[in-house]
Amino acid sequence: MRPALGRRLLLGLAAGAGAAITLGVTGFSRLAGASTGRVLASTAPLPQLFTVPLPIPPTARPVRSEQGADVYELEQCEGKVEILPG
């Protein structure tokens, strides 16, 4: 006597359910109008192009090497910067 729910049937049902969920989520996001964001127009006057030089940090030096790979230590800190000059 064969079991009512065999391995092949169970795998087929799982694959079908996974495909249905994936397609359902994709279709819902299209209907909902999901997007990654929108462009906001700035009211600030734009500066003259290329009047501020691009700041280039100094070349980082490794603190040690492990198994042929250089290891760097970076420190992240809060700062205030000017995005638009003036």
Buried (B, 14 or more C-beta within 10 A) or exposed (E): EEEEEEEEEEEEEEEEEEEEEEEEEEEEEEEEEEEEEEEEEEEEEEEEEEEEEEEEEEEEEEEEEEEEEEEEEEEEEEEEEEEEEE
